[in-house]
């Protein structure tokens, strides 16, 4: 899998965008790549990538979706003030 370093045009985007990666530990096709991407993103000054894992597969539990939406709503309120 290519690393973030292979895409220098993405560097400013990653530092400007807040990203939530939600991945199940049983999602064998995506889990390792999501963890790797998160580790690479931590190398940047502002880590705006939040990795959220759950014990299932590719189906995201409702409580996690609700929590992410709640967090996004709170962050939108702060940025609008």
mmCIF file of the N, C-alpha and C atoms, coordinates in Angstrom:
data_MODEL
# 
_entry.id   MODEL 
# 
loop_
_atom_site.group_PDB 
_atom_site.id 
_atom_site.type_symbol 
_atom_site.label_atom_id 
_atom_site.label_alt_id 
_atom_site.label_comp_id 
_atom_site.label_asym_id 
_atom_site.label_entity_id 
_atom_site.label_seq_id 
_atom_site.pdbx_PDB_ins_code 
_atom_site.Cartn_x 
_atom_site.Cartn_y 
_atom_site.Cartn_z 
_atom_site.occupancy 
_atom_site.B_iso_or_equiv 
_atom_site.pdbx_formal_charge 
_atom_site.auth_seq_id 
_atom_site.auth_comp_id 
_atom_site.auth_asym_id 
_atom_site.auth_atom_id 
_atom_site.pdbx_PDB_model_num 
ATOM 1   N N  . UNK A 1 1  ? 0.844   -1.189 0.000  1.00 0.00 ? 1  UNK A N  1 
ATOM 2   C CA . UNK A 1 1  ? 0.000   0.000  0.000  1.00 0.00 ? 1  UNK A CA 1 
ATOM 3   C C  . UNK A 1 1  ? 0.883   1.245  0.000  1.00 0.00 ? 1  UNK A C  1 
ATOM 4   N N  . UNK A 1 2  ? 0.554   2.226  -0.847 1.00 0.00 ? 2  UNK A N  1 
ATOM 5   C CA . UNK A 1 2  ? 1.308   3.473  -0.842 1.00 0.00 ? 2  UNK A CA 1 
ATOM 6   C C  . UNK A 1 2  ? 1.132   4.205  0.489  1.00 0.00 ? 2  UNK A C  1 
ATOM 7   N N  . UNK A 1 3  ? 2.131   4.971  0.853  1.00 0.00 ? 3  UNK A N  1 
ATOM 8   C CA . UNK A 1 3  ? 2.053   5.757  2.082  1.00 0.00 ? 3  UNK A CA 1 
ATOM 9   C C  . UNK A 1 3  ? 1.653   7.182  1.746  1.00 0.00 ? 3  UNK A C  1 
ATOM 10  N N  . UNK A 1 4  ? 1.361   7.958  2.777  1.00 0.00 ? 4  UNK A N  1 
ATOM 11  C CA . UNK A 1 4  ? 1.013   9.362  2.577  1.00 0.00 ? 4  UNK A CA 1 
ATOM 12  C C  . UNK A 1 4  ? 2.148   10.091 1.865  1.00 0.00 ? 4  UNK A C  1 
ATOM 13  N N  . UNK A 1 5  ? 3.384   9.692  2.147  1.00 0.00 ? 5  UNK A N  1 
ATOM 14  C CA . UNK A 1 5  ? 4.545   10.343 1.533  1.00 0.00 ? 5  UNK A CA 1 
ATOM 15  C C  . UNK A 1 5  ? 4.534   10.228 0.012  1.00 0.00 ? 5  UNK A C  1 
ATOM 16  N N  . UNK A 1 6  ? 3.859   9.224  -0.524 1.00 0.00 ? 6  UNK A N  1 
ATOM 17  C CA . UNK A 1 6  ? 3.765   9.069  -1.975 1.00 0.00 ? 6  UNK A CA 1 
ATOM 18  C C  . UNK A 1 6  ? 2.851   10.115 -2.614 1.00 0.00 ? 6  UNK A C  1 
ATOM 19  N N  . UNK A 1 7  ? 2.078   10.807 -1.808 1.00 0.00 ? 7  UNK A N  1 
ATOM 20  C CA . UNK A 1 7  ? 1.116   11.782 -2.312 1.00 0.00 ? 7  UNK A CA 1 
ATOM 21  C C  . UNK A 1 7  ? 1.355   13.137 -1.656 1.00 0.00 ? 7  UNK A C  1 
ATOM 22  N N  . UNK A 1 8  ? 2.416   13.865 -2.054 1.00 0.00 ? 8  UNK A N  1 
ATOM 23  C CA . UNK A 1 8  ? 2.714   15.137 -1.399 1.00 0.00 ? 8  UNK A CA 1 
ATOM 24  C C  . UNK A 1 8  ? 1.585   16.151 -1.513 1.00 0.00 ? 8  UNK A C  1 
ATOM 25  N N  . UNK A 1 9  ? 0.756   16.045 -2.543 1.00 0.00 ? 9  UNK A N  1 
ATOM 26  C CA . UNK A 1 9  ? -0.367  16.974 -2.684 1.00 0.00 ? 9  UNK A CA 1 
ATOM 27  C C  . UNK A 1 9  ? -1.394  16.793 -1.576 1.00 0.00 ? 9  UNK A C  1 
ATOM 28  N N  . UNK A 1 10 ? -1.396  15.644 -0.913 1.00 0.00 ? 10 UNK A N  1 
ATOM 29  C CA . UNK A 1 10 ? -2.351  15.395 0.165  1.00 0.00 ? 10 UNK A CA 1 
ATOM 30  C C  . UNK A 1 10 ? -1.916  16.014 1.488  1.00 0.00 ? 10 UNK A C  1 
ATOM 31  N N  . UNK A 1 11 ? -0.654  16.347 1.652  1.00 0.00 ? 11 UNK A N  1 
ATOM 32  C CA . UNK A 1 11 ? -0.163  16.859 2.932  1.00 0.00 ? 11 UNK A CA 1 
ATOM 33  C C  . UNK A 1 11 ? -0.963  18.054 3.439  1.00 0.00 ? 11 UNK A C  1 
ATOM 34  N N  . UNK A 1 12 ? -1.182  19.117 2.625  1.00 0.00 ? 12 UNK A N  1 
ATOM 35  C CA . UNK A 1 12 ? -1.961  20.237 3.148  1.00 0.00 ? 12 UNK A CA 1 
ATOM 36  C C  . UNK A 1 12 ? -3.417  19.872 3.403  1.00 0.00 ? 12 UNK A C  1 
ATOM 37  N N  . UNK A 1 13 ? -3.950  18.942 2.640  1.00 0.00 ? 13 UNK A N  1 
ATOM 38  C CA . UNK A 1 13 ? -5.340  18.529 2.844  1.00 0.00 ? 13 UNK A CA 1 
ATOM 39  C C  . UNK A 1 13 ? -5.483  17.818 4.177  1.00 0.00 ? 13 UNK A C  1 
ATOM 40  N N  . UNK A 1 14 ? -4.570  16.920 4.483  1.00 0.00 ? 14 UNK A N  1 
ATOM 41  C CA . UNK A 1 14 ? -4.650  16.171 5.734  1.00 0.00 ? 14 UNK A CA 1 
ATOM 42  C C  . UNK A 1 14 ? -4.537  17.105 6.925  1.00 0.00 ? 14 UNK A C  1 
ATOM 43  N N  . UNK A 1 15 ? -3.720  18.145 6.823  1.00 0.00 ? 15 UNK A N  1 
ATOM 44  C CA . UNK A 1 15 ? -3.571  19.056 7.948  1.00 0.00 ? 15 UNK A CA 1 
ATOM 45  C C  . UNK A 1 15 ? -4.743  20.028 8.047  1.00 0.00 ? 15 UNK A C  1 
ATOM 46  N N  . UNK A 1 16 ? -5.549  20.177 6.990  1.00 0.00 ? 16 UNK A N  1 
ATOM 47  C CA . UNK A 1 16 ? -6.657  21.119 7.006  1.00 0.00 ? 16 UNK A CA 1 
ATOM 48  C C  . UNK A 1 16 ? -8.005  20.466 7.274  1.00 0.00 ? 16 UNK A C  1 
ATOM 49  N N  . UNK A 1 17 ? -8.104  19.173 7.107  1.00 0.00 ? 17 UNK A N  1 
ATOM 50  C CA . UNK A 1 17 ? -9.378  18.477 7.216  1.00 0.00 ? 17 UNK A CA 1 
ATOM 51  C C  . UNK A 1 17 ? -9.394  17.618 8.470  1.00 0.00 ? 17 UNK A C  1 
ATOM 52  N N  . UNK A 1 18 ? -10.521 17.632 9.159  1.00 0.00 ? 18 UNK A N  1 
ATOM 53  C CA . UNK A 1 18 ? -10.694 16.718 10.287 1.00 0.00 ? 18 UNK A CA 1 
ATOM 54  C C  . UNK A 1 18 ? -11.340 15.450 9.743  1.00 0.00 ? 18 UNK A C  1 
ATOM 55  N N  . UNK A 1 19 ? -10.711 14.324 9.990  1.00 0.00 ? 19 UNK A N  1 
ATOM 56  C CA . UNK A 1 19 ? -11.168 13.070 9.409  1.00 0.00 ? 19 UNK A CA 1 
ATOM 57  C C  . UNK A 1 19 ? -11.419 12.042 10.509 1.00 0.00 ? 19 UNK A C  1 
ATOM 58  N N  . UNK A 1 20 ? -12.545 11.361 10.416 1.00 0.00 ? 20 UNK A N  1 
ATOM 59  C CA . UNK A 1 20 ? -12.847 10.242 11.299 1.00 0.00 ? 20 UNK A CA 1 
ATOM 60  C C  . UNK A 1 20 ? -12.780 8.962  10.470 1.00 0.00 ? 20 UNK A C  1 
ATOM 61  N N  . UNK A 1 21 ? -11.905 8.061  10.838 1.00 0.00 ? 21 UNK A N  1 
ATOM 62  C CA . UNK A 1 21 ? -11.840 6.751  10.197 1.00 0.00 ? 21 UNK A CA 1 
ATOM 63  C C  . UNK A 1 21 ? -12.510 5.766  11.137 1.00 0.00 ? 21 UNK A C  1 
ATOM 64  N N  . UNK A 1 22 ? -13.579 5.153  10.684 1.00 0.00 ? 22 UNK A N  1 
ATOM 65  C CA . UNK A 1 22 ? -14.293 4.162  11.487 1.00 0.00 ? 22 UNK A CA 1 
ATOM 66  C C  . UNK A 1 22 ? -14.106 2.824  10.799 1.00 0.00 ? 22 UNK A C  1 
ATOM 67  N N  . UNK A 1 23 ? -13.510 1.889  11.506 1.00 0.00 ? 23 UNK A N  1 
ATOM 68  C CA . UNK A 1 23 ? -13.217 0.602  10.880 1.00 0.00 ? 23 UNK A CA 1 
ATOM 69  C C  . UNK A 1 23 ? -13.363 -0.507 11.912 1.00 0.00 ? 23 UNK A C  1 
ATOM 70  N N  . UNK A 1 24 ? -13.913 -1.618 11.457 1.00 0.00 ? 24 UNK A N  1 
ATOM 71  C CA . UNK A 1 24 ? -14.062 -2.783 12.321 1.00 0.00 ? 24 UNK A CA 1 
ATOM 72  C C  . UNK A 1 24 ? -12.805 -3.635 12.328 1.00 0.00 ? 24 UNK A C  1 
ATOM 73  N N  . UNK A 1 25 ? -12.480 -4.170 13.472 1.00 0.00 ? 25 UNK A N  1 
ATOM 74  C CA . UNK A 1 25 ? -11.287 -5.011 13.595 1.00 0.00 ? 25 UNK A CA 1 
ATOM 75  C C  . UNK A 1 25 ? -11.416 -6.294 12.777 1.00 0.00 ? 25 UNK A C  1 
ATOM 76  N N  . UNK A 1 26 ? -12.632 -6.693 12.461 1.00 0.00 ? 26 UNK A N  1 
ATOM 77  C CA . UNK A 1 26 ? -12.846 -7.892 11.655 1.00 0.00 ? 26 UNK A CA 1 
ATOM 78  C C  . UNK A 1 26 ? -12.920 -7.589 10.158 1.00 0.00 ? 26 UNK A C  1 
ATOM 79  N N  . UNK A 1 27 ? -12.798 -6.316 9.788  1.00 0.00 ? 27 UNK A N  1 
ATOM 80  C CA . UNK A 1 27 ? -12.797 -5.922 8.376  1.00 0.00 ? 27 UNK A CA 1 
ATOM 81  C C  . UNK A 1 27 ? -11.380 -6.115 7.844  1.00 0.00 ? 27 UNK A C  1 
ATOM 82  N N  . UNK A 1 28 ? -11.085 -7.315 7.427  1.00 0.00 ? 28 UNK A N  1 
ATOM 83  C CA . UNK A 1 28 ? -9.725  -7.702 7.058  1.00 0.00 ? 28 UNK A CA 1 
ATOM 84  C C  . UNK A 1 28 ? -9.176  -6.923 5.867  1.00 0.00 ? 28 UNK A C  1 
ATOM 85  N N  . UNK A 1 29 ? -10.047 -6.374 5.038  1.00 0.00 ? 29 UNK A N  1 
ATOM 86  C CA . UNK A 1 29 ? -9.589  -5.649 3.855  1.00 0.00 ? 29 UNK A CA 1 
ATOM 87  C C  . UNK A 1 29 ? -9.191  -4.214 4.170  1.00 0.00 ? 29 UNK A C  1 
ATOM 88  N N  . UNK A 1 30 ? -9.738  -3.633 5.241  1.00 0.00 ? 30 UNK A N  1 
ATOM 89  C CA . UNK A 1 30 ? -9.528  -2.210 5.495  1.00 0.00 ? 30 UNK A CA 1 
ATOM 90  C C  . UNK A 1 30 ? -8.844  -1.890 6.817  1.00 0.00 ? 30 UNK A C  1 
ATOM 91  N N  . UNK A 1 31 ? -8.913  -2.776 7.785  1.00 0.00 ? 31 UNK A N  1 
ATOM 92  C CA . UNK A 1 31 ? -8.429  -2.462 9.132  1.00 0.00 ? 31 UNK A CA 1 
ATOM 93  C C  . UNK A 1 31 ? -6.946  -2.084 9.149  1.00 0.00 ? 31 UNK A C  1 
ATOM 94  N N  . UNK A 1 32 ? -6.094  -2.923 8.600  1.00 0.00 ? 32 UNK A N  1 
ATOM 95  C CA . UNK A 1 32 ? -4.650  -2.651 8.647  1.00 0.00 ? 32 UNK A CA 1 
ATOM 96  C C  . UNK A 1 32 ? -4.301  -1.364 7.901  1.00 0.00 ? 32 UNK A C  1 
ATOM 97  N N  . UNK A 1 33 ? -4.951  -1.108 6.773  1.00 0.00 ? 33 UNK A N  1 
ATOM 98  C CA . UNK A 1 33 ? -4.691  0.122  6.022  1.00 0.00 ? 33 UNK A CA 1 
ATOM 99  C C  . UNK A 1 33 ? -5.133  1.357  6.798  1.00 0.00 ? 33 UNK A C  1 
ATOM 100 N N  . UNK A 1 34 ? -6.252  1.264  7.502  1.00 0.00 ? 34 UNK A N  1 
ATOM 101 C CA . UNK A 1 34 ? -6.718  2.398  8.303  1.00 0.00 ? 34 UNK A CA 1 
ATOM 102 C C  . UNK A 1 34 ? -5.755  2.684  9.450  1.00 0.00 ? 34 UNK A C  1 
ATOM 103 N N  . UNK A 1 35 ? -5.268  1.643  10.107 1.00 0.00 ? 35 UNK A N  1 
ATOM 104 C CA . UNK A 1 35 ? -4.304  1.817  11.197 1.00 0.00 ? 35 UNK A CA 1 
ATOM 105 C C  . UNK A 1 35 ? -3.015  2.431  10.655 1.00 0.00 ? 35 UNK A C  1 
ATOM 106 N N  . UNK A 1 36 ? -2.549  1.946  9.514  1.00 0.00 ? 36 UNK A N  1 
ATOM 107 C CA . UNK A 1 36 ? -1.332  2.475  8.900  1.00 0.00 ? 36 UNK A CA 1 
ATOM 108 C C  . UNK A 1 36 ? -1.507  3.945  8.523  1.00 0.00 ? 36 UNK A C  1 
ATOM 109 N N  . UNK A 1 37 ? -2.633  4.278  7.918  1.00 0.00 ? 37 UNK A N  1 
ATOM 110 C CA . UNK A 1 37 ? -2.907  5.668  7.546  1.00 0.00 ? 37 UNK A CA 1 
ATOM 111 C C  . UNK A 1 37 ? -2.913  6.555  8.781  1.00 0.00 ? 37 UNK A C  1 
ATOM 112 N N  . UNK A 1 38 ? -3.543  6.090  9.859  1.00 0.00 ? 38 UNK A N  1 
ATOM 113 C CA . UNK A 1 38 ? -3.597  6.861  11.096 1.00 0.00 ? 38 UNK A CA 1 
ATOM 114 C C  . UNK A 1 38 ? -2.196  7.083  11.662 1.00 0.00 ? 38 UNK A C  1 
ATOM 115 N N  . UNK A 1 39 ? -1.367  6.058  11.645 1.00 0.00 ? 39 UNK A N  1 
ATOM 116 C CA . UNK A 1 39 ? 0.009   6.186  12.146 1.00 0.00 ? 39 UNK A CA 1 
ATOM 117 C C  . UNK A 1 39 ? 0.796   7.198  11.311 1.00 0.00 ? 39 UNK A C  1 
ATOM 118 N N  . UNK A 1 40 ? 0.602   7.173  10.001 1.00 0.00 ? 40 UNK A N  1 
ATOM 119 C CA . UNK A 1 40 ? 1.295   8.126  9.135  1.00 0.00 ? 40 UNK A CA 1 
ATOM 120 C C  . UNK A 1 40 ? 0.806   9.548  9.383  1.00 0.00 ? 40 UNK A C  1 
ATOM 121 N N  . UNK A 1 41 ? -0.489  9.705  9.604  1.00 0.00 ? 41 UNK A N  1 
ATOM 122 C CA . UNK A 1 41 ? -1.055  11.032 9.839  1.00 0.00 ? 41 UNK A CA 1 
ATOM 123 C C  . UNK A 1 41 ? -0.542  11.629 11.145 1.00 0.00 ? 41 UNK A C  1 
ATOM 124 N N  . UNK A 1 42 ? -0.217  10.795 12.126 1.00 0.00 ? 42 UNK A N  1 
ATOM 125 C CA . UNK A 1 42 ? 0.296   11.284 13.410 1.00 0.00 ? 42 UNK A CA 1 
ATOM 126 C C  . UNK A 1 42 ? 1.635   11.999 13.254 1.00 0.00 ? 42 UNK A C  1 
ATOM 127 N N  . UNK A 1 43 ? 2.326   11.772 12.163 1.00 0.00 ? 43 UNK A N  1 
ATOM 128 C CA . UNK A 1 43 ? 3.633   12.393 11.941 1.00 0.00 ? 43 UNK A CA 1 
ATOM 129 C C  . UNK A 1 43 ? 3.518   13.877 11.605 1.00 0.00 ? 43 UNK A C  1 
ATOM 130 N N  . UNK A 1 44 ? 2.326   14.327 11.260 1.00 0.00 ? 44 UNK A N  1 
ATOM 131 C CA . UNK A 1 44 ? 2.134   15.723 10.906 1.00 0.00 ? 44 UNK A CA 1 
ATOM 132 C C  . UNK A 1 44 ? 1.893   16.547 12.155 1.00 0.00 ? 44 UNK A C  1 
ATOM 133 N N  . UNK A 1 45 ? 2.182   17.838 12.060 1.00 0.00 ? 45 UNK A N  1 
ATOM 134 C CA . UNK A 1 45 ? 2.100   18.720 13.216 1.00 0.00 ? 45 UNK A CA 1 
ATOM 135 C C  . UNK A 1 45 ? 0.705   18.699 13.833 1.00 0.00 ? 45 UNK A C  1 
ATOM 136 N N  . UNK A 1 46 ? -0.307  18.843 13.022 1.00 0.00 ? 46 UNK A N  1 
ATOM 137 C CA . UNK A 1 46 ? -1.680  18.791 13.517 1.00 0.00 ? 46 UNK A CA 1 
ATOM 138 C C  . UNK A 1 46 ? -2.296  17.486 13.044 1.00 0.00 ? 46 UNK A C  1 
ATOM 139 N N  . UNK A 1 47 ? -2.536  16.601 13.976 1.00 0.00 ? 47 UNK A N  1 
ATOM 140 C CA . UNK A 1 47 ? -3.151  15.328 13.606 1.00 0.00 ? 47 UNK A CA 1 
ATOM 141 C C  . UNK A 1 47 ? -4.661  15.484 13.685 1.00 0.00 ? 47 UNK A C  1 
ATOM 142 N N  . UNK A 1 48 ? -5.283  15.636 12.537 1.00 0.00 ? 48 UNK A N  1 
ATOM 143 C CA . UNK A 1 48 ? -6.729  15.798 12.475 1.00 0.00 ? 48 UNK A CA 1 
ATOM 144 C C  . UNK A 1 48 ? -7.429  14.503 12.096 1.00 0.00 ? 48 UNK A C  1 
ATOM 145 N N  . UNK A 1 49 ? -6.725  13.398 12.186 1.00 0.00 ? 49 UNK A N  1 
ATOM 146 C CA . UNK A 1 49 ? -7.301  12.097 11.869 1.00 0.00 ? 49 UNK A CA 1 
ATOM 147 C C  . UNK A 1 49 ? -7.592  11.373 13.172 1.00 0.00 ? 49 UNK A C  1 
ATOM 148 N N  . UNK A 1 50 ? -8.833  10.951 13.322 1.00 0.00 ? 50 UNK A N  1 
ATOM 149 C CA . UNK A 1 50 ? -9.231  10.202 14.512 1.00 0.00 ? 50 UNK A CA 1 
ATOM 150 C C  . UNK A 1 50 ? -9.635  8.802  14.061 1.00 0.00 ? 50 UNK A C  1 
ATOM 151 N N  . UNK A 1 51 ? -8.926  7.807  14.557 1.00 0.00 ? 51 UNK A N  1 
ATOM 152 C CA . UNK A 1 51 ? -9.241  6.418  14.225 1.00 0.00 ? 51 UNK A CA 1 
ATOM 153 C C  . UNK A 1 51 ? -10.174 5.864  15.286 1.00 0.00 ? 51 UNK A C  1 
ATOM 154 N N  . UNK A 1 52 ? -11.311 5.371  14.847 1.00 0.00 ? 52 UNK A N  1 
ATOM 155 C CA . UNK A 1 52 ? -12.298 4.765  15.740 1.00 0.00 ? 52 UNK A CA 1 
ATOM 156 C C  . UNK A 1 52 ? -12.456 3.319  15.302 1.00 0.00 ? 52 UNK A C  1 
ATOM 157 N N  . UNK A 1 53 ? -12.179 2.412  16.209 1.00 0.00 ? 53 UNK A N  1 
ATOM 158 C CA . UNK A 1 53 ? -12.299 0.991  15.879 1.00 0.00 ? 53 UNK A CA 1 
ATOM 159 C C  . UNK A 1 53 ? -13.433 0.368  16.683 1.00 0.00 ? 53 UNK A C  1 
ATOM 160 N N  . UNK A 1 54 ? -13.968 -0.694 16.135 1.00 0.00 ? 54 UNK A N  1 
ATOM 161 C CA . UNK A 1 54 ? -14.977 -1.478 16.852 1.00 0.00 ? 54 UNK A CA 1 
ATOM 162 C C  . UNK A 1 54 ? -14.700 -2.945 16.572 1.00 0.00 ? 54 UNK A C  1 
ATOM 163 N N  . UNK A 1 55 ? -15.321 -3.810 17.334 1.00 0.00 ? 55 UNK A N  1 
ATOM 164 C CA . UNK A 1 55 ? -15.009 -5.235 17.260 1.00 0.00 ? 55 UNK A CA 1 
ATOM 165 C C  . UNK A 1 55 ? -15.630 -5.956 16.074 1.00 0.00 ? 55 UNK A C  1 
ATOM 166 N N  . UNK A 1 56 ? -16.523 -5.291 15.351 1.00 0.00 ? 56 UNK A N  1 
ATOM 167 C CA . UNK A 1 56 ? -17.209 -5.952 14.250 1.00 0.00 ? 56 UNK A CA 1 
ATOM 168 C C  . UNK A 1 56 ? -16.453 -5.892 12.937 1.00 0.00 ? 56 UNK A C  1 
ATOM 169 N N  . UNK A 1 57 ? -17.230 -6.033 11.856 1.00 0.00 ? 57 UNK A N  1 
ATOM 170 C CA . UNK A 1 57 ? -16.676 -6.006 10.508 1.00 0.00 ? 57 UNK A CA 1 
ATOM 171 C C  . UNK A 1 57 ? -16.938 -4.681 9.840  1.00 0.00 ? 57 UNK A C  1 
ATOM 172 N N  . UNK A 1 58 ? -17.525 -4.735 8.628  1.00 0.00 ? 58 UNK A N  1 
ATOM 173 C CA . UNK A 1 58 ? -17.731 -3.512 7.863  1.00 0.00 ? 58 UNK A CA 1 
ATOM 174 C C  . UNK A 1 58 ? -19.003 -2.760 8.230  1.00 0.00 ? 58 UNK A C  1 
ATOM 175 N N  . UNK A 1 59 ? -19.876 -3.346 9.042  1.00 0.00 ? 59 UNK A N  1 
ATOM 176 C CA . UNK A 1 59 ? -21.091 -2.663 9.475  1.00 0.00 ? 59 UNK A CA 1 
ATOM 177 C C  . UNK A 1 59 ? -20.769 -1.858 10.735 1.00 0.00 ? 59 UNK A C  1 
ATOM 178 N N  . UNK A 1 60 ? -20.990 -0.548 10.668 1.00 0.00 ? 60 UNK A N  1 
ATOM 179 C CA . UNK A 1 60 ? -20.664 0.336  11.786 1.00 0.00 ? 60 UNK A CA 1 
ATOM 180 C C  . UNK A 1 60 ? -21.842 0.366  12.756 1.00 0.00 ? 60 UNK A C  1 
ATOM 181 N N  . UNK A 1 61 ? -21.590 0.096  14.044 1.00 0.00 ? 61 UNK A N  1 
ATOM 182 C CA . UNK A 1 61 ? -22.668 0.136  15.035 1.00 0.00 ? 61 UNK A CA 1 
ATOM 183 C C  . UNK A 1 61 ? -23.280 1.542  15.147 1.00 0.00 ? 61 UNK A C  1 
ATOM 184 N N  . UNK A 1 62 ? -24.575 1.580  15.375 1.00 0.00 ? 62 UNK A N  1 
ATOM 185 C CA . UNK A 1 62 ? -25.304 2.845  15.434 1.00 0.00 ? 62 UNK A CA 1 
ATOM 186 C C  . UNK A 1 62 ? -24.753 3.780  16.501 1.00 0.00 ? 62 UNK A C  1 
ATOM 187 N N  . UNK A 1 63 ? -24.374 3.244  17.660 1.00 0.00 ? 63 UNK A N  1 
ATOM 188 C CA . UNK A 1 63 ? -23.889 4.118  18.730 1.00 0.00 ? 63 UNK A CA 1 
ATOM 189 C C  . UNK A 1 63 ? -22.610 4.855  18.326 1.00 0.00 ? 63 UNK A C  1 
ATOM 190 N N  . UNK A 1 64 ? -21.768 4.233  17.525 1.00 0.00 ? 64 UNK A N  1 
ATOM 191 C CA . UNK A 1 64 ? -20.544 4.893  17.060 1.00 0.00 ? 64 UNK A CA 1 
ATOM 192 C C  . UNK A 1 64 ? -20.890 5.992  16.060 1.00 0.00 ? 64 UNK A C  1 
ATOM 193 N N  . UNK A 1 65 ? -21.809 5.719  15.154 1.00 0.00 ? 65 UNK A N  1 
ATOM 194 C CA . UNK A 1 65 ? -22.230 6.732  14.182 1.00 0.00 ? 65 UNK A CA 1 
ATOM 195 C C  . UNK A 1 65 ? -22.822 7.933  14.909 1.00 0.00 ? 65 UNK A C  1 
ATOM 196 N N  . UNK A 1 66 ? -23.673 7.671  15.895 1.00 0.00 ? 66 UNK A N  1 
ATOM 197 C CA . UNK A 1 66 ? -24.278 8.769  16.661 1.00 0.00 ? 66 UNK A CA 1 
ATOM 198 C C  . UNK A 1 66 ? -23.216 9.596  17.384 1.00 0.00 ? 66 UNK A C  1 
ATOM 199 N N  . UNK A 1 67 ? -22.214 8.933  17.967 1.00 0.00 ? 67 UNK A N  1 
ATOM 200 C CA . UNK A 1 67 ? -21.162 9.647  18.686 1.00 0.00 ? 67 UNK A CA 1 
ATOM 201 C C  . UNK A 1 67 ? -20.341 10.525 17.742 1.00 0.00 ? 67 UNK A C  1 
ATOM 202 N N  . UNK A 1 68 ? -20.021 10.015 16.571 1.00 0.00 ? 68 UNK A N  1 
ATOM 203 C CA . UNK A 1 68 ? -19.259 10.809 15.597 1.00 0.00 ? 68 UNK A CA 1 
ATOM 204 C C  . UNK A 1 68 ? -20.077 12.014 15.144 1.00 0.00 ? 68 UNK A C  1 
ATOM 205 N N  . UNK A 1 69 ? -21.353 11.817 14.866 1.00 0.00 ? 69 UNK A N  1 
ATOM 206 C CA . UNK A 1 69 ? -22.220 12.931 14.466 1.00 0.00 ? 69 UNK A CA 1 
ATOM 207 C C  . UNK A 1 69 ? -22.285 13.966 15.580 1.00 0.00 ? 69 UNK A C  1 
ATOM 208 N N  . UNK A 1 70 ? -22.411 13.513 16.817 1.00 0.00 ? 70 UNK A N  1 
ATOM 209 C CA . UNK A 1 70 ? -22.440 14.420 17.969 1.00 0.00 ? 70 UNK A CA 1 
ATOM 210 C C  . UNK A 1 70 ? -21.138 15.222 18.050 1.00 0.00 ? 70 UNK A C  1 
ATOM 211 N N  . UNK A 1 71 ? -20.000 14.544 17.906 1.00 0.00 ? 71 UNK A N  1 
ATOM 212 C CA . UNK A 1 71 ? -18.697 15.219 17.946 1.00 0.00 ? 71 UNK A CA 1 
ATOM 213 C C  . UNK A 1 71 ? -18.568 16.247 16.822 1.00 0.00 ? 71 UNK A C  1 
ATOM 214 N N  . UNK A 1 72 ? -19.042 15.891 15.627 1.00 0.00 ? 72 UNK A N  1 
ATOM 215 C CA . UNK A 1 72 ? -18.980 16.819 14.497 1.00 0.00 ? 72 UNK A CA 1 
ATOM 216 C C  . UNK A 1 72 ? -19.878 18.031 14.729 1.00 0.00 ? 72 UNK A C  1 
ATOM 217 N N  . UNK A 1 73 ? -21.064 17.796 15.297 1.00 0.00 ? 73 UNK A N  1 
ATOM 218 C CA . UNK A 1 73 ? -21.965 18.905 15.613 1.00 0.00 ? 73 UNK A CA 1 
ATOM 219 C C  . UNK A 1 73 ? -21.322 19.854 16.619 1.00 0.00 ? 73 UNK A C  1 
ATOM 220 N N  . UNK A 1 74 ? -20.687 19.297 17.653 1.00 0.00 ? 74 UNK A N  1 
ATOM 221 C CA . UNK A 1 74 ? -20.029 20.128 18.665 1.00 0.00 ? 74 UNK A CA 1 
ATOM 222 C C  . UNK A 1 74 ? -18.899 20.936 18.045 1.00 0.00 ? 74 UNK A C  1 
ATOM 223 N N  . UNK A 1 75 ? -18.117 20.316 17.181 1.00 0.00 ? 75 UNK A N  1 
ATOM 224 C CA . UNK A 1 75 ? -17.001 21.035 16.575 1.00 0.00 ? 75 UNK A CA 1 
ATOM 225 C C  . UNK A 1 75 ? -17.504 22.093 15.596 1.00 0.00 ? 75 UNK A C  1 
ATOM 226 N N  . UNK A 1 76 ? -18.633 21.874 14.956 1.00 0.00 ? 76 UNK A N  1 
ATOM 227 C CA . UNK A 1 76 ? -19.212 22.884 14.064 1.00 0.00 ? 76 UNK A CA 1 
ATOM 228 C C  . UNK A 1 76 ? -19.702 24.082 14.869 1.00 0.00 ? 76 UNK A C  1 
ATOM 229 N N  . UNK A 1 77 ? -20.272 23.835 16.055 1.00 0.00 ? 77 UNK A N  1 
ATOM 230 C CA . UNK A 1 77 ? -20.734 24.926 16.915 1.00 0.00 ? 77 UNK A CA 1 
ATOM 231 C C  . UNK A 1 77 ? -19.565 25.795 17.351 1.00 0.00 ? 77 UNK A C  1 
ATOM 232 N N  . UNK A 1 78 ? -18.457 25.181 17.713 1.00 0.00 ? 78 UNK A N  1 
ATOM 233 C CA . UNK A 1 78 ? -17.281 25.926 18.158 1.00 0.00 ? 78 UNK A CA 1 
ATOM 234 C C  . UNK A 1 78 ? -16.718 26.770 17.022 1.00 0.00 ? 78 UNK A C  1 
ATOM 235 N N  . UNK A 1 79 ? -16.654 26.215 15.822 1.00 0.00 ? 79 UNK A N  1 
ATOM 236 C CA . UNK A 1 79 ? -16.077 26.960 14.696 1.00 0.00 ? 79 UNK A CA 1 
ATOM 237 C C  . UNK A 1 79 ? -16.991 28.088 14.226 1.00 0.00 ? 79 UNK A C  1 
ATOM 238 N N  . UNK A 1 80 ? -18.281 28.002 14.512 1.00 0.00 ? 80 UNK A N  1 
ATOM 239 C CA . UNK A 1 80 ? -19.214 29.052 14.105 1.00 0.00 ? 80 UNK A CA 1 
ATOM 240 C C  . UNK A 1 80 ? -19.241 30.217 15.078 1.00 0.00 ? 80 UNK A C  1 
ATOM 241 N N  . UNK A 1 81 ? -18.669 30.045 16.255 1.00 0.00 ? 81 UNK A N  1 
ATOM 242 C CA . UNK A 1 81 ? -18.713 31.114 17.267 1.00 0.00 ? 81 UNK A CA 1 
ATOM 243 C C  . UNK A 1 81 ? -17.679 32.170 17.014 1.00 0.00 ? 81 UNK A C  1 
# 
